[in-house]
Amino acid sequence: MVYPDTFEGFMVNSHEEWTKFQKQEFKPKPLGEHDVDIAIEACGVCGSDVHTITGGWGQAHLPVCVGHEVIGRVIGVGPQASTVKVGDRVGVGAQVGACLECKICKSGNENYCPQQIDTYNCYYPDKSMAYGGYASHIRAHEYFVFAIPDSIESSIAAPMLCAGITCYSPLSRAKIGPGKTVGVVGIGGLGHFGILFAAAMGADVYAISHSPHKAEDAKALGAKGFICTADEKWHEPWKHTFDYILNTTDATDRFDLGAYFGTLTINGTFHTVGISDRPFPPLKTQDMMSTGCAISASHIGSRTEVQDMFKLASEQNVKSWVETIDISEQGCKEAVEKVYNGKARYRVTLVGYEKVFGSRA
């Protein structure tokens, strides 16, 4: 590895051997005027990483270096970069680029830009490949690099950069707060953030899960109550209860969506942030007419929302529940298997980067 020409990362070369990580050199995109180089110290392990390396979301551009919940120190900046400086502790989430010129970007919705660039498994306009955070460094446009509050340690801040903002953004846009009742479906890597943030915003939050053993965790996270969907008629006592349901699972294809819609208040919203490998189940118009509900979905969050999320997390002492694993071939394998098998409680963060990549100061 010869910085700044080459970086190193733990990469997957085959969907058939998706748990086999190999330490390999790769070339980052050329340094742009507004780019920032970061020596990584922690990276969250996201379900998106697993969907990508298994091929669940389609053929990846192999070899692939995943990871889009990145925390590290700035070690270099492009000549026009001004939002961060060398030595700052910063984060990068699931997006590293957008045109920043279209009406979507100008409206503060750059996370929906038609020219957005994902943090990994994505080509830049010059055909350079974007590589993720299971690596020595990451290079990203300063607009997608965020200051991390001193009060939040790196291993806890990392998962907020994808899972956290994925739940914070829709709750914020729905103006969730005191007087609102929110149901969070799926108490896992995403769902535990749904509870944490909805509660921090002042809503009454109920956890909705098929796993009764998660009831105590849900209440510890801030849920007012726990609803187990294992009973076929689970929804009947909860008719017209929720102003907003945040669905965080990737198993929506197996849902009786009519049952969930019936628990919404009139004109309530069923909002999905979990992404399944399979389509939604068949829907009937009548399923939605009973409450006049809306169905929606969202994609990560904007720069402003990421900054607001970290401000709320710092002020309200919101902390993700994290297990840490030292990065290595075996550590990456253990981490993605834990996420794949639903054994994380509730996020995994890779740490120990200096042990394999050195200080990189």
Secondary structure, 3 states (H helix, E strand, C coil): CCCCCCEEEEEECCCCCCCCEEEEEECCCCCCCCEEEEEEEEEEECHHHHHHHHCCCCCCCCCECCCCCEEEEEEEECCCCCCCCCCCEEEECCEEECCCCCHHHHCCCHHHCCCCEECCCEECCCCCEECCCCECEEEEEHHHEEECCCCCCHHHHHHHHCHHHHHHHHHHHCCCCCCCEEEEECCCCCHHHHHHHHHHCCCEEEEEECCHHHHHHHHHHCCCEEEECCCCCCCHHHCCCEEEEEECCCCHHHCCHHHHHHCEEEEEEEEECCCCCCCCCCCCHHHHHCCCCEEEECCCCCHHHHHHHHHHHHHHCCCCCEEEEECCHHHHHHHHHHHHCCCCCCEEEEECHHHHHCCCC
